[in-house]
Structures are given as structure tokens and as C-alpha cells.
């Protein structure tokens, strides 16, 4: 079904954005000290 594919792609994209934001925040915390 097409809806399941959209949900799967959406969840992967959201996870990628979340991981990138965590890495960016982590690097910012390291550099600021």
C-alpha cells in the first residue's frame, strides 16, 4: 500500500533530521567550552 511507504519514508526522514540536530547540538556544546 502506498500509505505505508509514505509513513516509512517520513519516519526515516524525521529520524535523519533528529540525528543531524543532535550531532550539531553536540558539536556546538563541545566547541563552546
N, CA, C and O atoms as a Tripos MOL2 file, in Angstrom:
@<TRIPOS>MOLECULE
protein
  132   131    33     0     0
PROTEIN
NO_CHARGES

@<TRIPOS>ATOM
      1 N           0.8460   -1.2000    0.0000 N.3       1 UNK1
      2 CA          0.0000    0.0000    0.0000 C.3       1 UNK1
      3 C           0.8820    1.2520    0.0000 C.2       1 UNK1
      4 O           1.9530    1.2710    0.6070 O.2       1 UNK1
      5 N           0.4190    2.2820   -0.6830 N.am      2 UNK2
      6 CA          1.2370    3.4850   -0.8320 C.3       2 UNK2
      7 C           1.3780    4.2290    0.4900 C.2       2 UNK2
      8 O           2.4180    4.8320    0.7550 O.2       2 UNK2
      9 N           0.3380    4.1920    1.3200 N.am      3 UNK3
     10 CA          0.3780    4.9460    2.5750 C.3       3 UNK3
     11 C           1.4950    4.4390    3.4770 C.2       3 UNK3
     12 O           2.1630    5.2350    4.1360 O.2       3 UNK3
     13 N           1.7050    3.1340    3.5160 N.am      4 UNK4
     14 CA          2.7680    2.5860    4.3650 C.3       4 UNK4
     15 C           4.1400    3.0540    3.8880 C.2       4 UNK4
     16 O           5.0360    3.3060    4.6940 O.2       4 UNK4
     17 N           4.2920    3.1670    2.5720 N.am      5 UNK5
     18 CA          5.5750    3.6330    2.0320 C.3       5 UNK5
     19 C           5.8330    5.0770    2.4420 C.2       5 UNK5
     20 O           6.9510    5.4330    2.8140 O.2       5 UNK5
     21 N           4.7900    5.9130    2.3730 N.am      6 UNK6
     22 CA          4.9490    7.3140    2.7760 C.3       6 UNK6
     23 C           5.2800    7.4370    4.2530 C.2       6 UNK6
     24 O           6.0960    8.2720    4.6420 O.2       6 UNK6
     25 N           4.6460    6.6020    5.0840 N.am      7 UNK7
     26 CA          4.9200    6.6330    6.5280 C.3       7 UNK7
     27 C           6.3600    6.1930    6.7950 C.2       7 UNK7
     28 O           7.0430    6.7780    7.6360 O.2       7 UNK7
     29 N           6.8220    5.1630    6.0790 N.am      8 UNK8
     30 CA          8.1840    4.6710    6.2750 C.3       8 UNK8
     31 C           9.2010    5.7380    5.8650 C.2       8 UNK8
     32 O          10.1650    5.9910    6.5880 O.2       8 UNK8
     33 N           8.9870    6.3560    4.7160 N.am      9 UNK9
     34 CA          9.9040    7.4030    4.2530 C.3       9 UNK9
     35 C           9.8820    8.5900    5.2120 C.2       9 UNK9
     36 O          10.9280    9.1570    5.5290 O.2       9 UNK9
     37 N           8.6910    8.9610    5.6710 N.am     10 UNK10
     38 CA          8.5690   10.0830    6.5990 C.3      10 UNK10
     39 C           9.2980    9.8270    7.9020 C.2      10 UNK10
     40 O           9.9600   10.7170    8.4350 O.2      10 UNK10
     41 N           9.1770    8.6050    8.4190 N.am     11 UNK11
     42 CA          9.8380    8.2970    9.6940 C.3      11 UNK11
     43 C          11.3550    8.2920    9.5280 C.2      11 UNK11
     44 O          12.0760    8.7250   10.4260 O.2      11 UNK11
     45 N          11.8430    7.8080    8.3940 N.am     12 UNK12
     46 CA         13.2900    7.7970    8.1440 C.3      12 UNK12
     47 C          13.8110    9.2290    8.0270 C.2      12 UNK12
     48 O          14.8730    9.5540    8.5560 O.2      12 UNK12
     49 N          13.0570   10.0790    7.3310 N.am     13 UNK13
     50 CA         13.4670   11.4770    7.1780 C.3      13 UNK13
     51 C          13.4740   12.1790    8.5290 C.2      13 UNK13
     52 O          14.4100   12.9170    8.8350 O.2      13 UNK13
     53 N          12.4410   11.9580    9.3440 N.am     14 UNK14
     54 CA         12.3780   12.5890   10.6640 C.3      14 UNK14
     55 C          13.5330   12.1200   11.5390 C.2      14 UNK14
     56 O          14.1060   12.9110   12.2890 O.2      14 UNK14
     57 N          13.8810   10.8190   11.4470 N.am     15 UNK15
     58 CA         14.9990   10.3030   12.2340 C.3      15 UNK15
     59 C          16.3190   10.9150   11.7670 C.2      15 UNK15
     60 O          17.1860   11.2190   12.5860 O.2      15 UNK15
     61 N          16.4740   11.0950   10.4590 N.am     16 UNK16
     62 CA         17.7060   11.6840    9.9350 C.3      16 UNK16
     63 C          17.8460   13.1320   10.4000 C.2      16 UNK16
     64 O          18.9360   13.5650   10.7750 O.2      16 UNK16
     65 N          16.7370   13.8810   10.3740 N.am     17 UNK17
     66 CA         16.7710   15.2740   10.8330 C.3      17 UNK17
     67 C          17.0870   15.3230   12.3220 C.2      17 UNK17
     68 O          17.8650   16.1680   12.7650 O.2      17 UNK17
     69 N          16.4860   14.4160   13.1010 N.am     18 UNK18
     70 CA         16.7200   14.3870   14.5440 C.3      18 UNK18
     71 C          18.1800   14.0570   14.8480 C.2      18 UNK18
     72 O          18.7890   14.6770   15.7200 O.2      18 UNK18
     73 N          18.7430   13.0820   14.1310 N.am     19 UNK19
     74 CA         20.1340   12.6950   14.3600 C.3      19 UNK19
     75 C          21.0740   13.8450   13.9900 C.2      19 UNK19
     76 O          22.0350   14.1160   14.7120 O.2      19 UNK19
     77 N          20.8040   14.5200   12.8740 N.am     20 UNK20
     78 CA         21.6520   15.6420   12.4580 C.3      20 UNK20
     79 C          21.5820   16.7760   13.4710 C.2      20 UNK20
     80 O          22.5870   17.4300   13.7470 O.2      20 UNK20
     81 N          20.3870   17.0100   14.0270 N.am     21 UNK21
     82 CA         20.2460   18.0810   15.0140 C.3      21 UNK21
     83 C          20.9870   17.7380   16.2950 C.2      21 UNK21
     84 O          21.5980   18.6150   16.9060 O.2      21 UNK21
     85 N          20.9450   16.4760   16.7140 N.am     22 UNK22
     86 CA         21.6750   16.0570   17.9160 C.3      22 UNK22
     87 C          23.1800   16.2070   17.7040 C.2      22 UNK22
     88 O          23.8880   16.6620   18.6020 O.2      22 UNK22
     89 N          23.6730   15.8280   16.5220 N.am     23 UNK23
     90 CA         25.1080   15.9410   16.2360 C.3      23 UNK23
     91 C          25.5270   17.4090   16.2240 C.2      23 UNK23
     92 O          26.5770   17.7650   16.7590 O.2      23 UNK23
     93 N          24.6980   18.2640   15.6090 N.am     24 UNK24
     94 CA         25.0120   19.6930   15.5660 C.3      24 UNK24
     95 C          25.0380   20.2810   16.9650 C.2      24 UNK24
     96 O          25.9410   21.0480   17.3020 O.2      24 UNK24
     97 N          24.0530   19.9280   17.7850 N.am     25 UNK25
     98 CA         23.9920   20.4370   19.1570 C.3      25 UNK25
     99 C          25.1900   19.9400   19.9600 C.2      25 UNK25
    100 O          25.7640   20.6870   20.7530 O.2      25 UNK25
    101 N          25.5710   18.6680   19.7510 N.am     26 UNK26
    102 CA         26.6990   18.0940   20.4710 C.3      26 UNK26
    103 C          27.9960   18.7990   20.0970 C.2      26 UNK26
    104 O          28.8060   19.1120   20.9700 O.2      26 UNK26
    105 N          28.1990   19.0520   18.8040 N.am     27 UNK27
    106 CA         29.4000   19.7640   18.3620 C.3      27 UNK27
    107 C          29.4210   21.1860   18.9090 C.2      27 UNK27
    108 O          30.4810   21.6830   19.2880 O.2      27 UNK27
    109 N          28.2690   21.8460   18.9550 N.am     28 UNK28
    110 CA         28.1970   23.2150   19.4820 C.3      28 UNK28
    111 C          28.5680   23.2380   20.9580 C.2      28 UNK28
    112 O          29.2630   24.1510   21.4050 O.2      28 UNK28
    113 N          28.1170   22.2520   21.7140 N.am     29 UNK29
    114 CA         28.4290   22.1910   23.1400 C.3      29 UNK29
    115 C          29.9190   21.9350   23.3630 C.2      29 UNK29
    116 O          30.5070   22.4610   24.3080 O.2      29 UNK29
    117 N          30.5260   21.1310   22.4960 N.am     30 UNK30
    118 CA         31.9580   20.8420   22.6440 C.3      30 UNK30
    119 C          32.7840   22.0940   22.3140 C.2      30 UNK30
    120 O          33.7340   22.4140   23.0290 O.2      30 UNK30
    121 N          32.4260   22.7980   21.2420 N.am     31 UNK31
    122 CA         33.2220   23.9490   20.8210 C.3      31 UNK31
    123 C          33.0700   25.1320   21.7640 C.2      31 UNK31
    124 O          33.9870   25.9440   21.8840 O.2      31 UNK31
    125 N          31.9300   25.2470   22.4350 N.am     32 UNK32
    126 CA         31.6780   26.4220   23.2720 C.3      32 UNK32
    127 C          32.4480   26.3580   24.5900 C.2      32 UNK32
    128 O          32.6200   27.3850   25.2470 O.2      32 UNK32
    129 N          32.9100   25.1890   24.9840 N.am     33 UNK33
    130 CA         33.6030   25.0710   26.2700 C.3      33 UNK33
    131 C          35.0530   25.5310   26.1290 C.2      33 UNK33
    132 O          35.8060   25.5080   27.1030 O.2      33 UNK33
@<TRIPOS>BOND
     1     1     2 1
     2     2     3 1
     3     3     4 2
     4     3     5 am
     5     5     6 1
     6     6     7 1
     7     7     8 2
     8     7     9 am
     9     9    10 1
    10    10    11 1
    11    11    12 2
    12    11    13 am
    13    13    14 1
    14    14    15 1
    15    15    16 2
    16    15    17 am
    17    17    18 1
    18    18    19 1
    19    19    20 2
    20    19    21 am
    21    21    22 1
    22    22    23 1
    23    23    24 2
    24    23    25 am
    25    25    26 1
    26    26    27 1
    27    27    28 2
    28    27    29 am
    29    29    30 1
    30    30    31 1
    31    31    32 2
    32    31    33 am
    33    33    34 1
    34    34    35 1
    35    35    36 2
    36    35    37 am
    37    37    38 1
    38    38    39 1
    39    39    40 2
    40    39    41 am
    41    41    42 1
    42    42    43 1
    43    43    44 2
    44    43    45 am
    45    45    46 1
    46    46    47 1
    47    47    48 2
    48    47    49 am
    49    49    50 1
    50    50    51 1
    51    51    52 2
    52    51    53 am
    53    53    54 1
    54    54    55 1
    55    55    56 2
    56    55    57 am
    57    57    58 1
    58    58    59 1
    59    59    60 2
    60    59    61 am
    61    61    62 1
    62    62    63 1
    63    63    64 2
    64    63    65 am
    65    65    66 1
    66    66    67 1
    67    67    68 2
    68    67    69 am
    69    69    70 1
    70    70    71 1
    71    71    72 2
    72    71    73 am
    73    73    74 1
    74    74    75 1
    75    75    76 2
    76    75    77 am
    77    77    78 1
    78    78    79 1
    79    79    80 2
    80    79    81 am
    81    81    82 1
    82    82    83 1
    83    83    84 2
    84    83    85 am
    85    85    86 1
    86    86    87 1
    87    87    88 2
    88    87    89 am
    89    89    90 1
    90    90    91 1
    91    91    92 2
    92    91    93 am
    93    93    94 1
    94    94    95 1
    95    95    96 2
    96    95    97 am
    97    97    98 1
    98    98    99 1
    99    99   100 2
   100    99   101 am
   101   101   102 1
   102   102   103 1
   103   103   104 2
   104   103   105 am
   105   105   106 1
   106   106   107 1
   107   107   108 2
   108   107   109 am
   109   109   110 1
   110   110   111 1
   111   111   112 2
   112   111   113 am
   113   113   114 1
   114   114   115 1
   115   115   116 2
   116   115   117 am
   117   117   118 1
   118   118   119 1
   119   119   120 2
   120   119   121 am
   121   121   122 1
   122   122   123 1
   123   123   124 2
   124   123   125 am
   125   125   126 1
   126   126   127 1
   127   127   128 2
   128   127   129 am
   129   129   130 1
   130   130   131 1
   131   131   132 2
@<TRIPOS>SUBSTRUCTURE
     1 UNK1         2 RESIDUE 1 A UNK
     2 UNK2         6 RESIDUE 1 A UNK
     3 UNK3        10 RESIDUE 1 A UNK
     4 UNK4        14 RESIDUE 1 A UNK
     5 UNK5        18 RESIDUE 1 A UNK
     6 UNK6        22 RESIDUE 1 A UNK
     7 UNK7        26 RESIDUE 1 A UNK
     8 UNK8        30 RESIDUE 1 A UNK
     9 UNK9        34 RESIDUE 1 A UNK
    10 UNK10       38 RESIDUE 1 A UNK
    11 UNK11       42 RESIDUE 1 A UNK
    12 UNK12       46 RESIDUE 1 A UNK
    13 UNK13       50 RESIDUE 1 A UNK
    14 UNK14       54 RESIDUE 1 A UNK
    15 UNK15       58 RESIDUE 1 A UNK
    16 UNK16       62 RESIDUE 1 A UNK
    17 UNK17       66 RESIDUE 1 A UNK
    18 UNK18       70 RESIDUE 1 A UNK
    19 UNK19       74 RESIDUE 1 A UNK
    20 UNK20       78 RESIDUE 1 A UNK
    21 UNK21       82 RESIDUE 1 A UNK
    22 UNK22       86 RESIDUE 1 A UNK
    23 UNK23       90 RESIDUE 1 A UNK
    24 UNK24       94 RESIDUE 1 A UNK
    25 UNK25       98 RESIDUE 1 A UNK
    26 UNK26      102 RESIDUE 1 A UNK
    27 UNK27      106 RESIDUE 1 A UNK
    28 UNK28      110 RESIDUE 1 A UNK
    29 UNK29      114 RESIDUE 1 A UNK
    30 UNK30      118 RESIDUE 1 A UNK
    31 UNK31      122 RESIDUE 1 A UNK
    32 UNK32      126 RESIDUE 1 A UNK
    33 UNK33      130 RESIDUE 1 A UNK
